[in-house]
Amino acid sequence: MIAAAKADGELTDAEITLIKDHDGTELGDILDQEADPRAIAKLADSEQAEREIYAASCRIANGLNEKERDYLDDLAMALRLDPELAARIET
């Protein structure tokens, strides 16, 4: 979620609140990490994990701006999600 929130180069108060509410994360140094979709995709250890990672990313990066859309597209490709499945997850 953090990588998706940072994809457009701006971390809004609403995004920070959503992240904290989702998992109680103490953000600290984690905000300094890069938003690398390939690195995020490597965290998935199952097909279910791939879908959950993508869903969490979609929740915070709505894809309404170009950078977030690019991040979600790159993440879907890195996760090797079928484009139809990715579209269903987004909606």
Residue pairs with C-beta under 8 A, 6 or more apart in sequence:
1 18
1 19
1 22
1 23
1 56
1 57
1 59
1 60
2 19
2 25
2 27
2 30
2 31
2 33
2 35
3 33
3 34
3 35
3 36
3 37
3 39
3 40
3 57
3 71
4 35
4 56
4 57
4 58
4 60
4 61
4 68
4 71
4 72
4 75
5 11
5 12
5 15
5 16
5 18
5 19
5 60
5 61
6 31
6 35
7 35
7 61
7 67
7 68
7 70
7 71
7 72
8 61
8 65
8 67
8 68
8 71
9 67
11 31
15 60
16 27
18 59
18 60
19 25
19 27
19 60
20 27
22 56
22 59
35 71
37 71
37 74
37 75
37 77
37 78
38 74
38 78
40 53
40 57
40 75
40 78
41 50
41 53
41 75
41 78
41 79
43 49
43 53
44 50
44 53
44 79
50 79
50 80
50 81
51 81
51 85
51 89
53 75
53 79
54 72
54 75
54 76
54 79
54 81
54 86
54 89
55 89
57 71
57 72
57 75
58 72
58 89
58 90
61 68
61 71
61 72
62 68
63 69
63 72
63 90
72 86
72 90
76 83
76 86
81 89
